[in-house]
Amino acid sequence: MSATHVSPTLYGRGSEKADGFGAIGAGLKKLFARIKGWNERRATFLELEALDDRILADIGLTRGEIAQVAAGHYVRSHQDGYKVVSIPTPANTAGQEARAA
């Protein structure tokens, strides 16, 4: 019987094959996180949409503000109630940094 030698460059730590699997795993994790976020926003929208106007008024919202609330663009202030805020996205902040330079 003879022993077979497996090269560490093919299956070991320095393997490009292993790095490819890591990149695929990271991409899948990012994809599932985006799907989970979308599903949570959709569920919030549907729950608020199902409420009648009287209940929405009780919590300080109008029917036209439901989409902004579901998207997370509302911030609760103790004095003012709810208000719309602009939340920068990575694409927006990159453009602002380029203009500032």
Secondary structure as UniProt FT lines:
FT   HELIX           8..11
FT   TURN            13..14
FT   HELIX           16..50
FT   HELIX           53..58
FT   TURN            59..60
FT   HELIX           63..65
FT   HELIX           66..71
FT   STRAND          74..77
FT   TURN            78..80
FT   STRAND          81..84
FT   HELIX           90..100
//
